[in-house]
Structure formats: structure tokens, C-alpha cells
Amino acid sequence: MSPLKVVALTAPLLLMLGCNKPTPEVTKSSGGGTTATTPAGTDAKAANQALVRFINATPDSKDLSFGDLRAFPGVPARSASAYQLIPSERHDFKLLTTGGASVDPLATNSESPSAGMHYSVLALADNGGKYSLKVLNDDASRPAPGKAKVRVIHAAAGVEKVDAYPVTGKDPLISGISFNSATNYKEVDPATMELDIRVEGSKKNLMNIKEVRLDADKLYTIILFGGNGQPPTAKVIEDQLLPK
């Protein structure tokens, strides 16, 4: 396998609902020991539904509702669900205590997801215990032939801006990503590598991510969790587009 071609990434603001094209392939997603396959974006569009994933970056299990639909019950702390179909309508996303009443949500975000599109809803808790919900537009398009796509979400409260360096490289793969922000997907050469997460512009290591495998024709989201008095951790979510 060829070595990773390092591409410096900067950290734009979290992307809100956007206008990428629905994918004609189904999406196979894995991470944390689970694997799930969800319908093609074109099929979801025909059914007037969107594809949504819930990333719970809070320290406890949470539910996520969309309007009156409790689409994501009991998602464990610092984990991500599979994509689910939800109606392409305007409603409040509501963050709830697992099993709790929906009349007093911890946080809300009113959105109108586009039919056939992929989204990630990110639940955050800052060091003061304040909750928030962010909606990311997931560019689920296939990478160029022979390439992988990778992005990073910084959801570790209280952790400074970070850079991510391949252990064997001199240049950062990721540069200057702050809490409550995410990079766009970037195309890179396939590789299996080890990443050091450092305080921006320094050699101070906050954590090490071993065996980050980036295969051709797949999409990867590296999520930095932690904060609130707990050390940072990371989870890698892998998505692959497959023919119907």
C-alpha cells in the first residue's frame, strides 16, 4: 500500500444543510463494532426522505427526536448511530435524556433536511454543561478512483485547537481545528497510519490514534471526543458506497 499523500486541511465552520446530489448507491457504514446498510440517496429522495446520522458527543446516553419522531433512542455517549430515514420536512431536532419526556429538550435545532441527502446531527456539551445541536451536510459522493476521503470533527469540549500529524511525517494532515468545528472531506492516497493529535503549532501530544486505515473508495470521519474532565478519545467511522 502506497504511503499517505499528506494534504493540509483547515477547519471551516460546521456545514449546515447544503445541496450535494443524492447518491445512486447504498451506504454501508461501520464503526465501534457495528455495521449497517442504508438506502441509496436517490431512493430516499423518491420517498421524500433524508438520511440522517446522530453523533452523540455528550458524556451520557441521549435520544434524538425529529419533531414527534424519536428516531434515535438510547445512543451511547461518545458514539455514532447508523443513518436513518427521516421525513424531508421542517421540524425541530430535539436532544433528550434517554427515555425522557420530549416537552423539555436539552437542546433544539430547527432544520428542513433535503430529500435524498446525507446529514450528521452532532450533539455537544461544553465544559459548562450547556448542550447544543449542530447539523453537518455529509458529502457522501464517491472519492476519485484510487482515493479515500477523510474529514475530522472536533467534539472534545475544552480541548484547544489541534493539529493531526502522521507519526512518520513532518507536515500536518489536519491544521488548526477547534472545538465545535469540522473539516470538509478531503481526498488522500490510501494508507494505514498512526496519528498524533497535538496542540496547534506545538509538539505537545494530546492523544495518539493507532491503525487509522484509509482504504481506496471509502469515506472516513474521525471524531475527537472527550473534555468535561475526561481525556480525549477518537472514533473512526467508515462509509462505503455500494451498488444497489
N, C-alpha and C positions, 0 to 999 in steps of 0.2 A: 504494500500500500504506500502510495507516494506521501511525502511529508506535507504537512499543512501549509498552504499558502496563506500567510498572515495578512489579514485585511483590517486596518484600524477602523473601529466603529465608534461613532459618537452617540450620545444619548439624547434623542429628541424627546419632546413631551409625549405622554401616553396618547396613542391614536384613538380618536373617537370613531363613531360609525362612519365607514367610508364606502367606496364604490368599486371594489375589485369585482371581477367576473366570477359567477358561480362555477365551481369545478364540475366537470363531467364524470369524475371518478369518485368512488367511495373513499373514505378516510379511515385508515387503520391507525389507532393511537395506542401507545403503551408508555408506562411509567409507573414506578412504585410497585411492580409485580402484577399489574393488571393490563389486559389488552381488550380493546373494544373496537368495533367497526360501525361507522355511521354512514347514512345515505349520501349519495352524490349531491353536490350543491344544486345541480340542475333539477334533480328530483324534488329536493326541498323547495326550490323556487316554484315548481309546478303545484306544490301543495300549499303555497303561501306560508312557508315556514322558514325560520332561520336556524342555524346550527350554533349552539352556544355551549361553552365550557366554563365551569366555575373553578377558580383558583382561590382557595381559602388560605390566605397568608396570615390569619389570626392565630392566637395561641390555643384556641379551643375549637371543638367541632361546631359547625354552623350549617344552617339551612339557607337556601337562596330561593326566593319566590319571584315570579314574574306576574304581576297582577295578582289574581287569586290562585294561580297555578304554582304549587310548591314543587318546582321542577327538580331541585337538588336538595334532597333531605339528608341530613347527617353526614356531610362531607368532613372528613377528619381535618384536624389542624395541620397546616403546612402541607397541603396536598392538593391535587387537581383531579377533577372529575373527567369522565369522557364527555364528548359532545352530545348534547341532547337537542331534539327538535322543539322549538317553541314558536308560537304564532308570530307572524310578521305584523305586529300591531304596536301601538304606543301604550305602554304600561310602565309602572314603577318596578324596577328591580328592587327587592327588599331583602336586606340581610337580617336574619333572625337567629336567635338562640335555638339550638336544635330542639325541636318539639315544642317551641314556644309559640305564643299567640302572635298573629300577624298584625294586630292592631297597633303595636308599638315597636316598629322595626328599629334595629340598631343603626341602620343607615339606609338611604334610598338613592336611586338614580333613575330618572325618567328617560327612557330611550324608545326608539322605534326601529328595531333591527330590520334590515332589508332581507327580503325573501331570498333564500339560496346562499347567503353569505355566512362566513365563519367568524365567531367572536369569542373572546375570553373576558369574563367578568371577574375582576380582581378585588377581593375583599382585603382591606388593610386595617391594621390597628397601630396607631403611633405610640410613642413612649408614654404619652399622657392618657392612653386608653381610649382615645377617640377613634371611632370606626369610620371608614369611607368605602365607597364602591367606585371603581374605575372600569370603563369598558374599552377593550382593545379590539381593533379591527385586525383579524388574523389573515394575513396574505397567504392563503392556502394554495397558491399556484405552484405547479411543479418546478423544481430547480432546472437549470440548463443541463443538458446531457453531461454526465460525469461529475456533477457538482452536488454539494449538500447546501442546505440553507440553515442558518443558525441565528438566533436572537437571544437576548438576555433581558430578564425582568428583575429589577432590584426591589424586593419587597421586605427587606430586613430593616425594621424600624431602628433608628438611632445609629445606624452604620453609615459612616461617611461615604462620600463619593469614592468609587472604586475603579481600578483598572484590573483587567484579567490578562495574565501573561502565560503563554505556553512555557512550561518549565524549561524546555530546551531552547527557547527563543529569547531574543533581545528586545523585540518590539511587542507592544500590547496587541492582543486580539481585540480587546474592548478598552475604551478610554473614557474616563470621566462620567460614569453612570451613577446617578444619585437616587436616593430612595424615592419611590413613587414615580419611577420613570422606566422606560423600556427602549431598547434599540429596535430599529427595523430589522427584518430578516436580511441577512447578507449571504451571498453565495461564496463558498470556500471549497478548496480541494478536499476530498475525503482524507480522513486521518483518524488515528486513535492517539489521544494525547492526555496530558495531565496539565491542569490549570492552577496557577496561583492567583488568588484574589487578594489584591493589595490596596492599601490606602492610596488614593490618587497621587501620582507623582512621587511616590516613595517606594522603598523596598520592604516596608512593613507588611508582613503577611497576615491577613485575617483568617484565611482558610485555604485549604487545598482540595481540589476536585480531581479525583483519580479516575482513570479509564473513561475519559469522555470520548465516545466513539461517534464519529460523524461519517456516516455511510452515504455514498452517492445516491441520488434520487430520493432523499428523505429530508424532512424538516425537523429542526430541533429547537426547543425552548428550554433554556437554562434559567431556573428560578432561584433567586437568592432569598432564603427565608431567615428568620431569627429576629434579634432585637428583643425589646421588652425584658431585658435581663438575661436573655439566653444567647449562647454563641451562634453565629451564623452557620447555616447549613445550606445545601443545594439539592435540587432535584432536577433531573433531565427528563423532559417529555419528548417522545419521538412520534412524529406523524409521517405516514406514508400514503400516497395516493395510488389506488389500485383500480384496475378496470372493473366495471360492473359485471 
